[in-house]
């Protein structure tokens, strides 16, 4: 049974989706190999980051060493998104209701 009409387009679309997925897998795999650190390198980087964070605080407050909560993560992500979007010259995706 040979594919007809729309079936060709469906097969072509499916092949495109498979190609995009395969490209993504290859890119992620290469990125993981590039970022493969030894445990000693990870430990050294963490110690360096902790030292910089401690020096930046300059004894003002105690540094919390507990893992951040879900709420802290979401709040931090929203703050980063706001800061990133604050300096951009691109128009907002929101519509201005007063301009309608």
Secondary structure, DSSP 8 states (H G I E B T S, - for coil): ----THHHHHHHHHHHHHHHHHHHHHHHHHHHHHT---HHHHHHHHHHHHHHHHHHHTTSS----S---HHHHHHHHHHHHHHHHHT--S--SS--GGG-
